[in-house]
Amino acid sequence: MIQEKISIKNRNAQEIILSAIISYPDGFDRNKKYPAIVVAHPGGGVKEQTAGLYAKRLSEHGLITIAYDASYQGESTGEPRQLENPYIRTEDISAVIDYLTTLSYVDAGKIGAMGICAGAGYAANAAMNDHRIKAVGMISAVNIGSMFRNGWENNVKDHDALPYLLAGSHARTAEAGDGEIQLFPLAPVKEEDAPNEELREAWEYYHTDRCQYPTAPGFSTTRSFSQLITYDAYNKAEVFFTQPLLAIVGNAAGSAWMSDDLLQRAASRDKRKYIINGANHMSLYDRENCVDEAVGQLAPFFLEKLV
């Protein structure tokens, strides 16, 4: 028998520096204590887009807010770039909460979390793991594992996602050999690639002047499929999701079933859905009337529940 002691580089274990923007309410006084909200961006997004918009608007209601770039994305550090590991995305939220608890002007007993699209799913998952989160708000929520397994409108069977899982494994093998990172688009890259109007708006949001941003290329690493396909942001919600929940959806959103799923599964006795008429999934990202209506629900929700 021959044995050899070796060292293996684990690219999943790094110290990450998160880039974030903290917003303070008007008349902010460092000698007072305020409730705080962590805002998680969509898959493929960054803090300067919809997450930052909601963070800014909520701060106008007397809340301290933090919008941040996920690990491996935006201006945050980490390699490979554009990794979308849902377990790390969830841990990012707790890392931001860690930081908030060090601030003398944040009431550590009054911290909430919210997110948009996949960020909402991650916020829900974080709330189950981290009960320092006292209330959760969701905008156009997406359970990213369910989306990749079952399709945008829940019309695909789980087993049909197996090729994606295999693609993630093959990408890891290829990258271990030549180091070239393989990528896939999170939103349609071209307008003609969009299968419907709702996802055409996703292309418009990420790839036109509507809201494109240099640090949000719209791609993720193919290796991310290794975690995404089997992930369930709502796993064990029937036991561990006990906090107040507000899910805001557009009445024309193909993704609305993913908000309904959590509302049905969550153990919380304080949960409700608010529907914005005339809105699809993407409308709630940045359409002024939709954001106004959503914030009009989120602000009093957080101020009431963070007591």
Secondary structure as a PSIPRED ss2 file (coil, helix, strand):
# PSIPRED VFORMAT (PSIPRED V4.0)

   1 M C   1.000  0.000  0.000
   2 I C   1.000  0.000  0.000
   3 Q C   1.000  0.000  0.000
   4 E C   1.000  0.000  0.000
   5 K C   1.000  0.000  0.000
   6 I C   1.000  0.000  0.000
   7 S C   1.000  0.000  0.000
   8 I C   1.000  0.000  0.000
   9 K C   1.000  0.000  0.000
  10 N C   1.000  0.000  0.000
  11 R C   1.000  0.000  0.000
  12 N C   1.000  0.000  0.000
  13 A C   1.000  0.000  0.000
  14 Q C   1.000  0.000  0.000
  15 E C   1.000  0.000  0.000
  16 I C   1.000  0.000  0.000
  17 I C   1.000  0.000  0.000
  18 L C   1.000  0.000  0.000
  19 S C   1.000  0.000  0.000
  20 A E   0.000  0.000  1.000
  21 I E   0.000  0.000  1.000
  22 I E   0.000  0.000  1.000
  23 S E   0.000  0.000  1.000
  24 Y C   1.000  0.000  0.000
  25 P C   1.000  0.000  0.000
  26 D C   1.000  0.000  0.000
  27 G C   1.000  0.000  0.000
  28 F C   1.000  0.000  0.000
  29 D C   1.000  0.000  0.000
  30 R C   1.000  0.000  0.000
  31 N C   1.000  0.000  0.000
  32 K C   1.000  0.000  0.000
  33 K C   1.000  0.000  0.000
  34 Y E   0.000  0.000  1.000
  35 P E   0.000  0.000  1.000
  36 A E   0.000  0.000  1.000
  37 I E   0.000  0.000  1.000
  38 V E   0.000  0.000  1.000
  39 V E   0.000  0.000  1.000
  40 A E   0.000  0.000  1.000
  41 H C   1.000  0.000  0.000
  42 P C   1.000  0.000  0.000
  43 G C   1.000  0.000  0.000
  44 G C   1.000  0.000  0.000
  45 G C   1.000  0.000  0.000
  46 V C   1.000  0.000  0.000
  47 K H   0.000  1.000  0.000
  48 E H   0.000  1.000  0.000
  49 Q H   0.000  1.000  0.000
  50 T H   0.000  1.000  0.000
  51 A H   0.000  1.000  0.000
  52 G H   0.000  1.000  0.000
  53 L H   0.000  1.000  0.000
  54 Y H   0.000  1.000  0.000
  55 A H   0.000  1.000  0.000
  56 K H   0.000  1.000  0.000
  57 R H   0.000  1.000  0.000
  58 L H   0.000  1.000  0.000
  59 S H   0.000  1.000  0.000
  60 E C   1.000  0.000  0.000
  61 H C   1.000  0.000  0.000
  62 G C   1.000  0.000  0.000
  63 L C   1.000  0.000  0.000
  64 I E   0.000  0.000  1.000
  65 T E   0.000  0.000  1.000
  66 I E   0.000  0.000  1.000
  67 A E   0.000  0.000  1.000
  68 Y E   0.000  0.000  1.000
  69 D C   1.000  0.000  0.000
  70 A C   1.000  0.000  0.000
  71 S C   1.000  0.000  0.000
  72 Y C   1.000  0.000  0.000
  73 Q C   1.000  0.000  0.000
  74 G C   1.000  0.000  0.000
  75 E C   1.000  0.000  0.000
  76 S C   1.000  0.000  0.000
  77 T C   1.000  0.000  0.000
  78 G C   1.000  0.000  0.000
  79 E C   1.000  0.000  0.000
  80 P C   1.000  0.000  0.000
  81 R C   1.000  0.000  0.000
  82 Q C   1.000  0.000  0.000
  83 L C   1.000  0.000  0.000
  84 E C   1.000  0.000  0.000
  85 N C   1.000  0.000  0.000
  86 P H   0.000  1.000  0.000
  87 Y H   0.000  1.000  0.000
  88 I H   0.000  1.000  0.000
  89 R H   0.000  1.000  0.000
  90 T H   0.000  1.000  0.000
  91 E H   0.000  1.000  0.000
  92 D H   0.000  1.000  0.000
  93 I H   0.000  1.000  0.000
  94 S H   0.000  1.000  0.000
  95 A H   0.000  1.000  0.000
  96 V H   0.000  1.000  0.000
  97 I H   0.000  1.000  0.000
  98 D H   0.000  1.000  0.000
  99 Y H   0.000  1.000  0.000
 100 L H   0.000  1.000  0.000
 101 T C   1.000  0.000  0.000
 102 T C   1.000  0.000  0.000
 103 L C   1.000  0.000  0.000
 104 S C   1.000  0.000  0.000
 105 Y C   1.000  0.000  0.000
 106 V E   0.000  0.000  1.000
 107 D E   0.000  0.000  1.000
 108 A E   0.000  0.000  1.000
 109 G E   0.000  0.000  1.000
 110 K E   0.000  0.000  1.000
 111 I E   0.000  0.000  1.000
 112 G E   0.000  0.000  1.000
 113 A E   0.000  0.000  1.000
 114 M E   0.000  0.000  1.000
 115 G E   0.000  0.000  1.000
 116 I E   0.000  0.000  1.000
 117 C C   1.000  0.000  0.000
 118 A H   0.000  1.000  0.000
 119 G H   0.000  1.000  0.000
 120 A H   0.000  1.000  0.000
 121 G H   0.000  1.000  0.000
 122 Y H   0.000  1.000  0.000
 123 A H   0.000  1.000  0.000
 124 A H   0.000  1.000  0.000
 125 N H   0.000  1.000  0.000
 126 A H   0.000  1.000  0.000
 127 A H   0.000  1.000  0.000
 128 M H   0.000  1.000  0.000
 129 N H   0.000  1.000  0.000
 130 D C   1.000  0.000  0.000
 131 H C   1.000  0.000  0.000
 132 R C   1.000  0.000  0.000
 133 I E   0.000  0.000  1.000
 134 K E   0.000  0.000  1.000
 135 A E   0.000  0.000  1.000
 136 V E   0.000  0.000  1.000
 137 G E   0.000  0.000  1.000
 138 M E   0.000  0.000  1.000
 139 I E   0.000  0.000  1.000
 140 S C   1.000  0.000  0.000
 141 A C   1.000  0.000  0.000
 142 V C   1.000  0.000  0.000
 143 N C   1.000  0.000  0.000
 144 I H   0.000  1.000  0.000
 145 G H   0.000  1.000  0.000
 146 S H   0.000  1.000  0.000
 147 M H   0.000  1.000  0.000
 148 F H   0.000  1.000  0.000
 149 R H   0.000  1.000  0.000
 150 N H   0.000  1.000  0.000
 151 G C   1.000  0.000  0.000
 152 W C   1.000  0.000  0.000
 153 E C   1.000  0.000  0.000
 154 N C   1.000  0.000  0.000
 155 N C   1.000  0.000  0.000
 156 V C   1.000  0.000  0.000
 157 K C   1.000  0.000  0.000
 158 D H   0.000  1.000  0.000
 159 H H   0.000  1.000  0.000
 160 D H   0.000  1.000  0.000
 161 A H   0.000  1.000  0.000
 162 L H   0.000  1.000  0.000
 163 P H   0.000  1.000  0.000
 164 Y H   0.000  1.000  0.000
 165 L H   0.000  1.000  0.000
 166 L H   0.000  1.000  0.000
 167 A H   0.000  1.000  0.000
 168 G H   0.000  1.000  0.000
 169 S H   0.000  1.000  0.000
 170 H H   0.000  1.000  0.000
 171 A H   0.000  1.000  0.000
 172 R H   0.000  1.000  0.000
 173 T H   0.000  1.000  0.000
 174 A H   0.000  1.000  0.000
 175 E H   0.000  1.000  0.000
 176 A H   0.000  1.000  0.000
 177 G H   0.000  1.000  0.000
 178 D H   0.000  1.000  0.000
 179 G C   1.000  0.000  0.000
 180 E C   1.000  0.000  0.000
 181 I C   1.000  0.000  0.000
 182 Q C   1.000  0.000  0.000
 183 L E   0.000  0.000  1.000
 184 F E   0.000  0.000  1.000
 185 P E   0.000  0.000  1.000
 186 L C   1.000  0.000  0.000
 187 A C   1.000  0.000  0.000
 188 P C   1.000  0.000  0.000
 189 V C   1.000  0.000  0.000
 190 K C   1.000  0.000  0.000
 191 E H   0.000  1.000  0.000
 192 E H   0.000  1.000  0.000
 193 D H   0.000  1.000  0.000
 194 A C   1.000  0.000  0.000
 195 P C   1.000  0.000  0.000
 196 N C   1.000  0.000  0.000
 197 E H   0.000  1.000  0.000
 198 E H   0.000  1.000  0.000
 199 L H   0.000  1.000  0.000
 200 R H   0.000  1.000  0.000
 201 E H   0.000  1.000  0.000
 202 A H   0.000  1.000  0.000
 203 W H   0.000  1.000  0.000
 204 E H   0.000  1.000  0.000
 205 Y H   0.000  1.000  0.000
 206 Y H   0.000  1.000  0.000
 207 H H   0.000  1.000  0.000
 208 T C   1.000  0.000  0.000
 209 D C   1.000  0.000  0.000
 210 R C   1.000  0.000  0.000
 211 C C   1.000  0.000  0.000
 212 Q C   1.000  0.000  0.000
 213 Y C   1.000  0.000  0.000
 214 P C   1.000  0.000  0.000
 215 T C   1.000  0.000  0.000
 216 A C   1.000  0.000  0.000
 217 P C   1.000  0.000  0.000
 218 G C   1.000  0.000  0.000
 219 F E   0.000  0.000  1.000
 220 S E   0.000  0.000  1.000
 221 T E   0.000  0.000  1.000
 222 T H   0.000  1.000  0.000
 223 R H   0.000  1.000  0.000
 224 S H   0.000  1.000  0.000
 225 F H   0.000  1.000  0.000
 226 S H   0.000  1.000  0.000
 227 Q H   0.000  1.000  0.000
 228 L H   0.000  1.000  0.000
 229 I C   1.000  0.000  0.000
 230 T C   1.000  0.000  0.000
 231 Y C   1.000  0.000  0.000
 232 D C   1.000  0.000  0.000
 233 A C   1.000  0.000  0.000
 234 Y C   1.000  0.000  0.000
 235 N C   1.000  0.000  0.000
 236 K C   1.000  0.000  0.000
 237 A H   0.000  1.000  0.000
 238 E H   0.000  1.000  0.000
 239 V H   0.000  1.000  0.000
 240 F H   0.000  1.000  0.000
 241 F C   1.000  0.000  0.000
 242 T C   1.000  0.000  0.000
 243 Q C   1.000  0.000  0.000
 244 P C   1.000  0.000  0.000
 245 L E   0.000  0.000  1.000
 246 L E   0.000  0.000  1.000
 247 A E   0.000  0.000  1.000
 248 I E   0.000  0.000  1.000
 249 V E   0.000  0.000  1.000
 250 G E   0.000  0.000  1.000
 251 N C   1.000  0.000  0.000
 252 A C   1.000  0.000  0.000
 253 A C   1.000  0.000  0.000
 254 G C   1.000  0.000  0.000
 255 S C   1.000  0.000  0.000
 256 A H   0.000  1.000  0.000
 257 W H   0.000  1.000  0.000
 258 M H   0.000  1.000  0.000
 259 S H   0.000  1.000  0.000
 260 D H   0.000  1.000  0.000
 261 D H   0.000  1.000  0.000
 262 L H   0.000  1.000  0.000
 263 L H   0.000  1.000  0.000
 264 Q H   0.000  1.000  0.000
 265 R H   0.000  1.000  0.000
 266 A C   1.000  0.000  0.000
 267 A C   1.000  0.000  0.000
 268 S C   1.000  0.000  0.000
 269 R C   1.000  0.000  0.000
 270 D C   1.000  0.000  0.000
 271 K E   0.000  0.000  1.000
 272 R E   0.000  0.000  1.000
 273 K E   0.000  0.000  1.000
 274 Y E   0.000  0.000  1.000
 275 I E   0.000  0.000  1.000
 276 I E   0.000  0.000  1.000
 277 N C   1.000  0.000  0.000
 278 G C   1.000  0.000  0.000
 279 A C   1.000  0.000  0.000
 280 N C   1.000  0.000  0.000
 281 H C   1.000  0.000  0.000
 282 M C   1.000  0.000  0.000
 283 S H   0.000  1.000  0.000
 284 L H   0.000  1.000  0.000
 285 Y H   0.000  1.000  0.000
 286 D H   0.000  1.000  0.000
 287 R C   1.000  0.000  0.000
 288 E H   0.000  1.000  0.000
 289 N H   0.000  1.000  0.000
 290 C H   0.000  1.000  0.000
 291 V H   0.000  1.000  0.000
 292 D H   0.000  1.000  0.000
 293 E H   0.000  1.000  0.000
 294 A H   0.000  1.000  0.000
 295 V H   0.000  1.000  0.000
 296 G H   0.000  1.000  0.000
 297 Q H   0.000  1.000  0.000
 298 L H   0.000  1.000  0.000
 299 A H   0.000  1.000  0.000
 300 P H   0.000  1.000  0.000
 301 F H   0.000  1.000  0.000
 302 F H   0.000  1.000  0.000
 303 L H   0.000  1.000  0.000
 304 E H   0.000  1.000  0.000
 305 K H   0.000  1.000  0.000
 306 L C   1.000  0.000  0.000
 307 V C   1.000  0.000  0.000
